[in-house]
Amino acid sequence: MVVIIALVIIAAFVGAAVIGRAAGQTGSPPTISAPPKDPTGGNSCESACSEWDNARQQSCNAQRDEAGARSRADGVRGQVAAATATAVSLGTAAAVAFAAAAAAAGTIFGLPAAAVLTGIAIGLAAAAAAALLTVVAFTAALTAAEDDLLAKTRVRQGWDAEVARLRALINTQCPPEKANACLSRPNPC
């Protein structure tokens, strides 16, 4: 019987983690594509300028994606904190109710009160267990949100590096007046 109860508890925690992870992954918008691993463009001044403009726009898009993912992860982090506080509060209340029931059971006239307090304590303990499962689910969702943030950060860093690479290419391949004209274009962000 104890083994069955232990397996049910383990299954509940694993189920909460799987559901939380799946919910966290479905809430993530797709990440924009990363810059090419082996860039071949920029063979002329004009193509380098054009690719630089495109890379700057992609970098702006990646910055927005990263900011959205960071905001989402921060929101889930707040949910984890609230669920943790709830679980701790309910667990503490259950412990206090069990202690009060034990103290009330010390007298013959306190037995009815002890029975009522024990029932309340059992209810609070069940609520604390449910809150703990919620903490597990939100923590798994936070892991998924952090993974999404990491992927979006890497894409943004890739586009930032591509912008820097193309800027250096413009400075080496373009005559100064064309390089200045190209590089003085307004930032698309």
C-alpha positions as CSV (number, residue, x, y, z in Angstrom):
1,M,0.0,0.0,0.0
2,V,2.8,2.4,0.9
3,V,4.5,1.6,-2.4
4,I,1.3,2.4,-4.3
5,I,1.0,5.7,-2.5
6,A,4.6,6.5,-3.2
7,L,4.2,5.7,-6.9
8,V,1.1,7.9,-7.1
9,I,2.9,10.8,-5.5
10,I,5.9,10.4,-7.9
11,A,3.5,10.2,-10.8
12,A,1.8,13.3,-9.7
13,F,5.1,15.3,-9.5
14,V,6.3,13.9,-12.9
15,G,3.0,14.7,-14.5
16,A,3.0,18.2,-13.1
17,A,6.6,18.7,-14.5
18,V,5.7,17.3,-17.9
19,I,2.5,19.4,-18.1
20,G,4.3,22.5,-17.0
21,R,7.2,22.1,-19.5
22,A,4.7,21.5,-22.3
23,A,2.7,24.6,-21.3
24,G,5.9,26.6,-21.1
25,Q,7.0,25.5,-24.6
26,T,3.7,26.2,-26.3
27,G,3.6,29.7,-24.9
28,S,6.9,30.6,-26.7
29,P,6.7,32.4,-30.0
30,P,9.0,31.1,-32.7
31,T,12.6,32.4,-32.8
32,I,13.7,34.3,-35.9
33,S,16.4,32.5,-38.0
34,A,20.0,33.0,-37.1
35,P,22.5,34.5,-39.5
36,P,24.2,32.1,-41.8
37,K,27.1,30.2,-40.3
38,D,29.3,30.8,-43.4
39,P,28.4,34.2,-44.8
40,T,29.4,34.6,-48.4
41,G,27.8,37.9,-49.3
42,G,29.3,41.4,-49.2
43,N,31.5,40.9,-52.2
44,S,30.9,44.4,-53.4
45,C,30.4,47.7,-51.6
46,E,26.7,47.8,-52.7
47,S,25.9,44.2,-51.6
48,A,27.7,44.8,-48.3
49,C,25.6,47.9,-47.6
50,S,22.4,46.0,-48.5
51,E,23.3,43.1,-46.3
52,W,24.3,45.4,-43.5
53,D,20.9,47.1,-43.6
54,N,19.2,43.6,-43.6
55,A,21.4,42.4,-40.7
56,R,20.5,45.6,-38.7
57,Q,16.8,44.9,-39.3
58,Q,17.2,41.3,-38.3
59,S,19.1,42.4,-35.2
60,C,16.2,44.7,-34.2
61,N,13.8,41.9,-34.7
62,A,16.0,39.6,-32.6
63,Q,16.2,42.3,-29.8
64,R,12.4,42.5,-29.7
65,D,12.1,38.7,-29.6
66,E,14.6,38.6,-26.8
67,A,12.8,41.3,-24.8
68,G,9.5,39.5,-25.2
69,A,11.0,36.2,-24.0
70,R,12.6,38.0,-21.1
71,S,9.3,39.5,-20.1
72,R,7.6,36.2,-20.4
73,A,10.3,34.4,-18.2
74,D,10.0,37.2,-15.6
75,G,6.2,36.7,-15.5
76,V,6.6,32.9,-15.0
77,R,9.2,33.6,-12.4
78,G,6.7,35.7,-10.5
79,Q,4.2,32.9,-10.7
80,V,6.7,30.5,-9.3
81,A,7.4,32.9,-6.4
82,A,3.6,33.3,-5.7
83,A,3.0,29.5,-5.8
84,T,5.9,28.9,-3.5
85,A,4.7,31.4,-1.0
86,T,1.2,29.8,-1.1
87,A,2.6,26.3,-0.6
88,V,4.8,27.4,2.3
89,S,1.9,29.3,3.9
90,L,-0.5,26.3,3.5
91,G,2.1,23.9,4.9
92,T,2.8,26.1,7.9
93,A,-1.0,26.5,8.5
94,A,-1.3,22.7,8.4
95,A,1.5,22.2,10.8
96,V,0.0,24.7,13.2
97,A,-3.4,23.0,12.9
98,F,-1.9,19.6,13.7
99,A,-0.1,21.1,16.7
100,A,-3.3,22.7,17.9
101,A,-5.2,19.4,17.5
102,A,-2.5,17.6,19.5
103,A,-2.7,20.2,22.2
104,A,-6.5,20.0,22.3
105,A,-6.4,16.2,22.5
106,G,-4.6,16.5,25.8
107,T,-7.8,17.1,27.7
108,I,-11.0,15.0,27.7
109,F,-13.1,18.1,26.8
110,G,-10.8,18.9,23.9
111,L,-11.3,15.7,22.0
112,P,-14.1,17.1,19.8
113,A,-12.0,20.2,19.1
114,A,-9.0,18.0,18.3
115,A,-11.1,16.0,15.8
116,V,-12.2,19.2,14.1
117,L,-8.7,20.6,14.1
118,T,-7.3,17.4,12.6
119,G,-9.8,17.6,9.8
120,I,-8.8,21.2,9.1
121,A,-5.1,20.2,9.2
122,I,-5.7,17.4,6.8
123,G,-7.5,19.7,4.4
124,L,-4.7,22.3,4.7
125,A,-2.0,19.6,4.1
126,A,-3.9,18.5,0.9
127,A,-4.1,22.1,-0.2
128,A,-0.3,22.5,0.5
129,A,0.4,19.4,-1.6
130,A,-1.7,20.7,-4.5
131,A,0.2,24.0,-4.2
132,L,3.5,22.2,-4.3
133,L,2.4,20.4,-7.5
134,T,1.6,23.9,-8.9
135,V,5.1,25.0,-7.9
136,V,6.6,22.0,-9.8
137,A,4.5,22.9,-12.9
138,F,5.4,26.5,-12.9
139,T,9.1,25.7,-12.3
140,A,9.0,23.4,-15.4
141,A,7.3,26.2,-17.4
142,L,10.0,28.6,-16.2
143,T,12.7,26.2,-17.4
144,A,11.0,26.2,-20.8
145,A,10.7,30.0,-20.8
146,E,14.4,30.3,-19.8
147,D,15.4,27.9,-22.7
148,D,13.4,30.1,-25.1
149,L,15.1,33.2,-23.8
150,L,18.5,31.6,-24.2
151,A,17.8,30.7,-27.8
152,K,16.6,34.2,-28.6
153,T,19.6,35.7,-26.9
154,R,21.9,33.6,-29.0
155,V,20.1,34.6,-32.2
156,R,20.4,38.3,-31.2
157,Q,24.1,37.9,-30.5
158,G,24.5,36.2,-33.8
159,W,22.8,39.1,-35.7
160,D,24.8,41.7,-33.7
161,A,28.0,39.9,-34.7
162,E,26.9,39.8,-38.3
163,V,26.2,43.6,-38.2
164,A,29.7,44.2,-36.9
165,R,31.2,41.9,-39.5
166,L,29.4,43.7,-42.3
167,R,30.3,47.1,-40.9
168,A,34.0,46.1,-41.0
169,L,33.5,44.8,-44.5
170,I,32.0,48.1,-45.6
171,N,34.9,50.0,-44.1
172,T,37.4,47.8,-46.0
173,Q,35.6,47.4,-49.4
174,C,33.9,50.8,-49.9
175,P,35.5,54.1,-50.8
176,P,35.2,56.5,-47.8
177,E,32.4,58.6,-49.3
178,K,30.3,55.4,-50.1
179,A,31.1,53.9,-46.7
180,N,30.0,57.1,-44.9
181,A,26.8,57.3,-46.9
182,C,26.0,53.6,-46.2
183,L,26.9,53.7,-42.5
184,S,25.1,57.0,-41.8
185,R,21.7,55.5,-42.6
186,P,19.3,55.7,-39.6
187,N,19.1,52.8,-37.3
188,P,15.9,50.7,-38.0
189,C,15.3,50.1,-34.4
